[in-house]
Amino acid sequence: MSEQTIALVTGANKGIGYEIAVGLGALGWRVGVGARDDARREEAVEKLRAGGADAFGVALDVTSDSSVAAAVAQFERLDVLINNAGITGGMAQEPGRADLDTVRTAVETNVLGVIRVTDAFLPLLRASASPRIVNMSSSVGSLARQSQGTDATGPLSMAYAPSKTFLNAVTVQYAKALADTNILINLGCPGFTATDLNGFRGHRTPTQGAAIGIHLATLPDDGPTGGFFDDNGVVPW
């Protein structure tokens, strides 16, 4: 009998992250629910278990070295890491109005947090038979779309959107560094999903937003790496 696949989803206590955990749990995977809020994390784990998922809580603040180290210590092995935790960084974000603390806050979670968590779990992922890393990005991180001024670019943003562009660039560097391994790392764009990050203004449900993350987490061994995808295929850089 093959070993049960083990995944960690950051920011999994609600929204897209929670629905990714639901989807992976439905596949029979053991899913770590990473979140910094103790009460919300345990509530999410209870709901997942009630739905039949093999879920467990992982206390995790992606901005803290000690928190990430403690999270790694909970795992003997890991097959799939989904870096989903993300924040807007606060307001205002219009050029000329956004202060540097707003930008730093977004980058600390959306970029440095991903690097911190990924680097910490890489030794475990390297030992997996079919390791996958999924970084949840956004269409607003696409410079091609931003320069074209399409509807997918969202409002003016000096923090959140550029942090996703930064994340995209970082992911490409990981893909290059891991090219001679069996680790596939890709970016997923969930679309404009109704979550508390955007005041629930999105037109897609969290379940719909989670679909690309689940897809990239379950890629075959000959699947792509270093790509940026949504439900329709490749997202332009």
Secondary structure, 3 states (H helix, E strand, C coil): CCCCCEEEEECCCCHHHHHHHHHHHHCCCEEEEEECCHHHHHHHHHHHHHCCCEEEEEECCCCCHHHHHHHHCCCCCCCEEEECCCCCCCCCCCCCCCCHHHHHHHHHHHHHHHHHHHHHHHHHHHCCCCCEEEEECCHHHCHHHHHHCCHHHCCCCCCHHHHHHHHHHHHHHHHHHCCCCCCEEEEECCCCECCHHHCCCCCECHHHHHHHHHHHHCCCCCCCCCCEEECCEECCC
